[in-house]
């Protein structure tokens, strides 16, 4: 009987397909999905502008699908016991041997190419990556998943590798807690294992769904939030040998799953939605492909996934994943690009494929099988020792760089009252100033933060807050504020409207203390003061909702407070193409204050350069070279006419002459470094603008000086 394993004969003698089991050890379609997933990951990283393809979710799911049945087989063979040394040695060979050269490359390249200010974080992540807790390092450092850019971490992508290793380490121990007693009692542990994995899946899925609305930036990286993406496929991996499906159904499953995998990145913004319920889309797509398996249909998607391009990409998927992201980030950083253009993309893709191939050919398939690693114990301890050396070296470099940066911070305090550091005042006098070492030094500028980022709010009881400033991701919508100056004063100034107004706070703080004002800061990152539910220039639903709710409560708080003056932003560079606009609903916000008899001082938004001028200064050491001459994101109409249609009690103040005089944005003015990061000024420079700020306040609310 032809094809007797899967064919039967009708009465007419014609063969017909029947349901069959798939018992192969090597699943060609699974390997093809690896190739498809890495293709999606790399392409979206290169041209996706931050959109998540779902490919990494596929890799996590494949790990669970393969690992759980493998553990069950080993447990059965060992009477419930799993040979941990053998398993961990294999893990070290597969994952650490290709990874260590990447970490060494990133450390050396980062030291040479990146500004000193970024090195402490880089080497902290290098240590975390070598020891497989990069996902938690990103959480502790409060870094959210971002599109590749010149300021992005070149090790950010290793969060997923860390989660996979954590799963590989914990799961064998969990298995043995179940399987050893079960085999001693001569019970089959399969149902109990499936039951425990089901509970883990439900708990993890529920947590990921809930925490998505609490802190998605952390949720994206947390192992608990991602566990269901490994355990659910693991359960399917245990059950799949029992599936008996006809060829036609398998073929349909394979194509539906293939389509779900490919469409995931286009349908969902994974960075803001995964690993919540929406991540079921790519995971379900993978499971349908795996359930379809070897469809035995000439039209099945497994035929496509078995093609040579997918199989070869599957071969190099791990090494390609390791190398492509550092190449993207270092390329963007070196050439100070916001994104890769066509030629740049070809260069990065070519380098990534070359190194991905050599990583697979000579590390995964070569070094990892060398005689020096003969024997499980020897291999495990040798490879782990090498990873520890990398981690310790990274720690040493990090501590040295941090010490150097701390010394630079001390210089800022020492030079604060030095007349040779006039800062913004150098723009308004003909006096000559000697060239002095810039303060803060460019490598320490990112630490020169405003007081509001360091002080604790007055009304934060029961709230887990580390500063006056709320991140937009926080679920808190109630106004959280810091109070400076005289709390009993009848002259109150409120500053509100996002970090681009909060950065000017040092100038107001000095005045509040000197003139006995009551000065209150209501600052929430990214939330411009408007009454509109549509966030200007934003397409993030969570951002729009949280800013809208917070602005509503902040406005009511301000109206109840009845301050003398409110300081907020007049414009924002969140218009089309990041150009300057007056945000929808902003004028209504100002009018509400005006109707209550409250004066407003409206500051023009800080210019947002496309690159970090301070990092340029650190790398090049040349003020003229790093001066920005293209300020086209400023509105020409606003530059010429100011902001019009203002309420009666509103005063507009143009900040451009303070930071971008004569249409140019220098990185240093009056020996003071202007920019703390790409689009915020240093606290030291903000303080030097006080005389001009005083003039604007006198015009807006002269009663504050009576």
N, C-alpha and C positions, 0 to 999 in steps of 0.2 A: 504494500500500500504506500503510495508516494506521499512523503511528508507525514508518515503515520502519527507523529507526535502531536500534530495539530490539525490533521485533515480527516474527515469522515466521508462516506459515499452515500449519496441519495440512491433511491431505487433505480433511477435512470443510469446510475454509474458515474454521475458527475460529482467531483469533490466539492464539499461545502465546508466553510470555516465553522469551528465550534469554539466555545469558551476554553481558554487555556491559562495555565499559570506561567509566570515569568520567574525562572529560577537561576538566571545567569549571575555569575560573580562579577563580571565586568559589564557595566551598563553603558553602552556606547552613547545612548541618547543623554545620559546624565553627564558624561564627559563633554558632549556637545553643548549642553546647557552651560557648563563652566565657560566654554569658549564664548557663547553668546553673552553671558553675564559680564565677563571681563571686557568684551567689546563695548557693551553698553556703558559700563563704568568709565572706561577710558574716554570714549567719545563724549559723554556728558561732562566729564571733568574738563575736557579740552574746549568744548564749544557750548556747554549747557548753561553757563553763567550761573552756577549754583544750584540748578535743579538736580534732584537725586533720581538716578535711573531705576533704582530698585535692585540693581545688580549686586550690591553688597548684601542686601537682605537675602538674595538668592544664595550667596556663598554661605551665610549663616545657616540657612535652611538645609543646604547640602551637607554641611558638617553634622547637623543633628540626624539627618536621614541615614548617613553612613555610620556614625559613631554609635548610636544606640543599638542597632542590630549587631554590630561588631562586639560590643561589650556583652551582649547576651550570649553570643556564640562562645566567647572566651570564658564567661561564667559557667556555662554548661560544661565546657571542656575541663574546667578546674574545680568542679564540684562547688561552684559558687564563688570561688576565689578567682581574682583577676591578676595576672602577673604584672604588677605595677611597674617594675623596673623595665621590663621589656616594652611596655606601652609608653612610658615616659621617654625612654631612649629613642623610640621611633618618632615620638613627637618632636624631640629635640633635633633629630636628623632632618625631619621634613620641614620644620618651621624656623629653627634657629640658624642652621647652617646657611640658608640663603639670606637670612635677615641681617646677620652680623656685618657682612660687607656693606650693606646699604646704610646701616647705622654709622659705620666708620666714614663712609663717603659723606653722609649728611653732616657729621660733626666737623670734618675737615673743610668741606665746601662752605658750611655755615660760618665757620670761623673766618674764612677768607672773604666771602661775598656779602655777608649780612652785617648790618650796623651793630655795634657793641650793645646797644640798648635791647636788642632782641636775643642776645646770646643766653642770658640766664634762663629764659623760658625755653629756648631751643634745647639746652643741655638738660634741663629738668625733664623735658619730654623724651630726650634721648635715653636717659636713665629709665624712665617709665616704660619706654618701648622695649628696651632690652630685658626688662623684668616683667613685661606683659601686664602693666596696669595703666597704659596710656589713656584708656577711656576715662579712668578716674582722675588722672592728671588734668585732663581737659575740663572735667567738672570742677575740680579744686581751683583751677586757674580761671574759672568762669569764662571759658572760651566756648562759643557756640559753633556749630558746623557752618562753615562759610565756603563760598566759591573760591577757587584758586585765585590768588592775587599776590601782588608783591609783598604784602604784609602777612600773608597766611603762613601757618606753620607747615614746614615741609614734612612733618611727621604726623599730621592730623589724621591721615588715612589709616594709621595703625591702630586706631581705636577698635576696629572690628577684629583684627588679629588678636588683640588682647582678650576680647570677649570669647573668642573661639578657644584660646588656651585655657582661660578660666573654666570654661565648660568641660574641656578635656581633662582637667585636673580634678574637678569636683565630682563629675559624673561617675567615674569608676568607684570612688569611695561610697557614693550613694547607692550604687548598684550592689556593692558587697554587703552593705547594711541590710539589704533585702534578700539577696540571693544566698548568702551563706546560711542564715537560719532556715531558709526555705528548703535548701538541699539537705540539710541535716534532718529536717522533718520529712524528707522525701516528698516534697510538694513542688509542683511546677511554679516557678516564680513569675511567669510571663504576665498573668492577669494582675498580680500585685504590682509589678513594675509599671504596667500600663496605667493602673489606677493612680499610682503616685505621680507619674509623669502627667497624667490628666489634671490632677490637682495643681501641680506646678504650672501647667499651661494656663489654667483658668486664673490662678492668682496673678501670674505675670501679665497676662492679657488685660485683666481688670486694672492692675496697677498702671500699666502703660497707658491705658485709655484715660484713667483718672489724672495721672501726673502730666499728661499732655496739656491739660488746661491749667496746671499749676506752674510748671517750669519746663517748657518744651526743650529749651537749650540743654538742660541736664537730662531730661527724659530720653533724648536721642542717644546718649552715650551709656546709660546705666545698664548694668548686666541684668538686673532684675526685670527691667522693662523689655529687654531683648530675649529673655530666656524662652518665652513661648515660641519664638521664631526657630528655636532649635529643638524644643521638646515636642511640638506638634508634628514636625516632619519625622522626628524619632519614633513617635507612636505609629505613624503611617509606615515607617520602615519595618517595624515589627509585624504589622498586619498585612503588608503587601504580598507576602508569599501565599496568602490564603485567598487573594482576589482571583476570581475566575470570570473573565470578561471576553466577549466575542471580539473579533478583530475590528469590526466596524466601530464599536463603542470605543475601543482603544484609540483608533484613528481620530475619532471626533475629539476625545479627551486631549490627545496630543496637540491638535491644532488650536483648540480653545486655550489650552495652557500656554502654548507658544505665543499666541496673540496677547494674552494677559501679561506675560513677561515683557514683551516688546513695547506694550502701550503704557506700562506703569509710569515711566518718567514723563510721559506727555499728559497723563490724566491727573497725576497727583504731585503736589509740591512736597516731596518726601522729607525735606529738611524741617518743615513745620508740621508734618502729619505722622511720620513714621517714628517709632514702631507702634503707633496706635492702630485702631481698627482698619484704617485705610491700607495698612501694610498687609492685610489679608489678601489683597489683590495679587501682588507678585508671588507671595508664598503659595496661594491657592493655584496660581498658574504653574508653578514648579511641580506641585503635587499632582496636578492633572497630567503633566508630561510624564512624571515618573509612574503614575498608575497606568497610563497608556503604554509606557515601556516599549518593548519591541512589538509594534502593532501588527506586524505581518501583513500590513496593507501597503500596496505600492504607492498610495497617496499619503501615507502617514507622515507626520512631522518628524518622526524619528529618522526618516530617510534624509531629511534636510540636515538635521543635527548630526548625522553620521558623515556628512561631507567633510572633506579634508580641511578646509579653512577652519571650521568649528573645532575639529579634533585637534589641530595643531595649536590653535589658540587655547584650547583646554589644557594642552601639555604645559604651556608656558604661563598659565593664568596667574599662579602665585607670584612668580618672579616678576612678571609684567606689572602686577598690582603693586609690588614693593617699589619698583623703580620709577613708574610713570609719574607719580605725584611729586616727588622731590624735583624731578626734571622740570615739571610745569612751574612749580613755585620759584625755583632758582632762576629759571629763564625769565619769568616775569619780574623778579626782583632785580636781576642784573640789568635788564633793559628798561626798568621802570615802566612797565606796561600794565594797564588795567585788565587786559584780556589778550588772548592769543589771536593774532590775525592769521590769514590763510598760510602764508609762508612760515610763520612761527609755529603753527600747528603741525605742519609737515616735519619741521626740524625736531620738535619734541616727540612726535609719534615715531619717527625713525629711530631716534636715540632710545626711546622706551622699548621698542620692539627688539633692537639689537641687544640691549642689556637684559631684557626679559629672556631672550633666547639663550644668551650665555649663562645667565643665572640658572636656567633650567638644565642646560647641557653640562655645565661644569661644576655647579654647586649642588643642585637637587639630585642630578643623576651621577655626578662624579665624586666630589669631595665627601658628600654625606655617606658614600659607600666605601670610602678609602679604608685601608688596613688600620690606620691610626685609630679608627673608631670601631675596630673589631671588638665584639662583646658588648652586651647591653650596659653594664656598669661603667666600663671604660668610656664608651661613647657618651653616655649621659653626663658623667661628671666632667669630661673634657669639654664638651660643648657648653654646658652650663657655666663652667669656670670661665670660658671665653666671654660669655655674655656678662658675667659679673665684672670682669675686667673692664669691659666697655662701660658698664654702669658706674663703676667707681671712678673711671677716668672722666666721665661726663660730670660727675658730682664735683670732682676736683676743679675742673675748668669753671663750672658754674659758680663755685664759692669764690674763686679768684676774681672773676668778672664782677660779681656782686660787691666784693670789697672795693674794687676800683670805682665802681659807680657810687658807693656810699661816700667815698672821699670827695667825689664831685658834688654831691649833695651838700656836704659841709661847706664847700666854697660858696654856694649860693647864699647861705645864711651869713657868712662872713662879709660878703660883698653887697648885701642888700641896701646898706645906707651909703655906699661909696658913690660920690658924685660923678665918678668916671663911668657909672652905669645908669645913664638917664633913661634908657629904654625909649618909650614913645615920646618923651619930651625932647629928644634929639630932633624930632620932626618939626618942632615949633620954636626953634631958637637957632641963631647963627653961631652960637658958641662952638668952639672946637673941643673935641674930646679925643684923648689918646686911644689908640687901638689897645684893647685889653683882651685877655682870655674871655670868651663868651660865657655868660652865666644864664641859665644852667648850661653846663657842657652838653653838646648834642646827645651824647650817649646817656645822660641822666635826665634829659628834658621830660621824658615820659613819666618821671616820678614827681615832677614839680606840679602837683595837683592842688586844686583849690581846697580851702578849708572844708567846704560842704561835703567833700568826698571822704573826709576823715572824722568829722563830728557825728555824734549820735543824735537822732531827732528827739525833741522834747516830748512828743506824744506817741512814742513807739512801744508803750507797754503791751507786752504779749506778742509783739511782732519781732520776727527774726531779721533785724536790719543792722547793717554794719556802717551805714552812713546816712546823711540827710537825703541822698539821692536814691530814688527808686528806679530800678531798671524797668523797661516797658514790659518785660516778660513776667514781672511779679503780678500775682493775682490780686494784690491789694489795690483797692480803688479809693479808699479814704485818703484825704489829704494828710501827708506826713511832712512835718516841717521842722526846720531849725530856727532858733531865735537867737539873735545877737544884739548887743547894745543894751539899752535901758528898757526892761519889760514893762515899766510903769509909765513910759513916755506917752504923751498924747500925739506924738508925731511918728507915724508908722509907715514903713516902706516895705512893700512885698515884691519879691522877685520870683517870677514863674514863667514856665514855657519851654522846658527842655534844656539840654546841655549847652546849646549854643547861646542861651542867655545866662545859664548858670556859670559859664566860664568867666563872666565879667564880675562875679561876686566879690573878689578881693578889693576892688575899688570901692564898692558899696560898704563892705565891712569896715574899712578904715574910717569912712565918713560916719557910719553909725556909732562907732566907738568914740570918735572925736566930738560929735555933736549931740550925743545922747538920744539918738533915734531908737525906736524899736524896729529892728530889721528882721524880716521873716523870709525864709527861702522855701518855696514850694517847687521842687524840681523833680521832674520825672523824665528820664531819658527818652528822646525821640518824640515826646508829646508836645506839639506846638499848641498854643492857647487858641482854640477855636470852639465854636458851638456846633460844628458840622460833624455828622457821624461818619463822613467819608474822609479818611486821612489823606492829606495832600500828597499826591505823587506816590502813594503806597498801594501795594496790591496784597498786603498781608492782612487777612481777615481778623486774626487775633490782635494785631497791632491797632487796627481801626477801632475794634470794639473796646479794648482796654483804655485807649487814649480818650475815646468819647466819654466813657463812664467816669474816668478820672477827671477830665475837664469839667464835666457837669458838677461834680462834688467840689472841685477846687474853686470854681466860680462862686458857688453858694457860700463856701467858707470865706472867700475874700469879701463878698457882699456883707456877710454878717460881721466881719472884722472891721469894716469901714475904715480902711487905711487912707493915709494922705496921698500916697502915690503907689501905683503898680507899674513895675518894669517888666516888659515882655518883648517878644520878637515882633517886628513889623513885617518881615519877609521870611521866606524859606527857599532854599534851592532844591525843592522837590517838585519843580515843574517839569514839563516834558523835556527830556534830555538833561535833567538835573539843572535846568535853568531857574532863575530867580522869579518868584511870583509872590503875591499876597495870598495866603491860604484861604480857601473857601471857608467861610464862617468866622474868620479872624475879625473882620470889621464888626460883625454882630457881637462878638465877645467884648470888643472895645466899647461898643455902644451901650452894652449892659452896664459896664462900669461907669460910663459917662452919665447915664440916667440916674445912677445912684450918687452922683456928685463926686466921683473918684477920678483924680487925674491919672493919666497914663503916660509913660515914657516908652516909646517904641523904638527898639534898636534894630538897625539893619542886620540881617544875618551875616555871620562870618563867611568869608569866601571859602569854598571847598575845593582845594587843588586836587588834581587827579592823582598826584603822587605825594609822598611825604617829603616836604622840603627839609625837615630836620634830619631825616635819614640821608638825604642827598648831601647835606652839609657835613654829616658825620663821615660819609664815605669819601667825599671830594675835598672837603676843607676849604671851599671857595664860595664866598657869599654871592658874588656876581654870577657864577656858574649856576647856582641853585636858586636864584631869584626867578620867580614865576612872572612871565611877561604876558601870558594869555589869560585874561580875566573875563573871557566871553560868557562865563556862566552868570556874571552879574547882568542884570537887566539894564540896557542902555537907557531906557525910558526912566527907570527909577534913579539911575545915576544922574540924569539931567534934571528931573522934575521932583524927585523924592516920592514918597507915598502920599497920594492924594485922597480926597473924600474922607478926611479924618473927622471924628467927633470933636466937639468944641473943646473938650478938656484933654485932648490927646496931642502929644508933641512927638515928632519924628526926629530921630538922631541917626545920622549916617556914620557907621563905624568904619567904613572903607578907608578914610584918610588915616586911621590909626593903625591899620594892619596892611593895607595895600595902597600906599600913597602913590599918586600919579599913575594909577593903573598897573602897578607892579607890586608883587607880594614877595618881599625879601625874607629870608629865614632868620636874619638878625637885624635889629634896629637898636641903635644906641648901646651896642655891646651886650644886649640882652636877647637871648634866643626867643623868638616869637612863638613858635609852634610846639605844643606838647605832643601832639600826634598829627595825623593828616589834616584834621579839621577843627582842632581846639587849640587855644592859645595857652601858654604857660601861666601859672599863677603869678610868677614874678613879673612877667610882661603886663598882665592885666592890672597889677597894682600901679604900674607906671603911667597908666592912662587916667588916673584919678582926676587930675586937673580938668581934663576935657569932659569927663563924666560929671564933675561938679557943675560945670557950665551948663550942661544939658539939664541937670536936675533943677538948677536955679530957674531956667526957663519954664520947665514943666510944672514945678511946684515951689514957687518962691517962699511960701509960708513955712517950708521946712527949715529955712535959715533965719526966721524971725525970732 
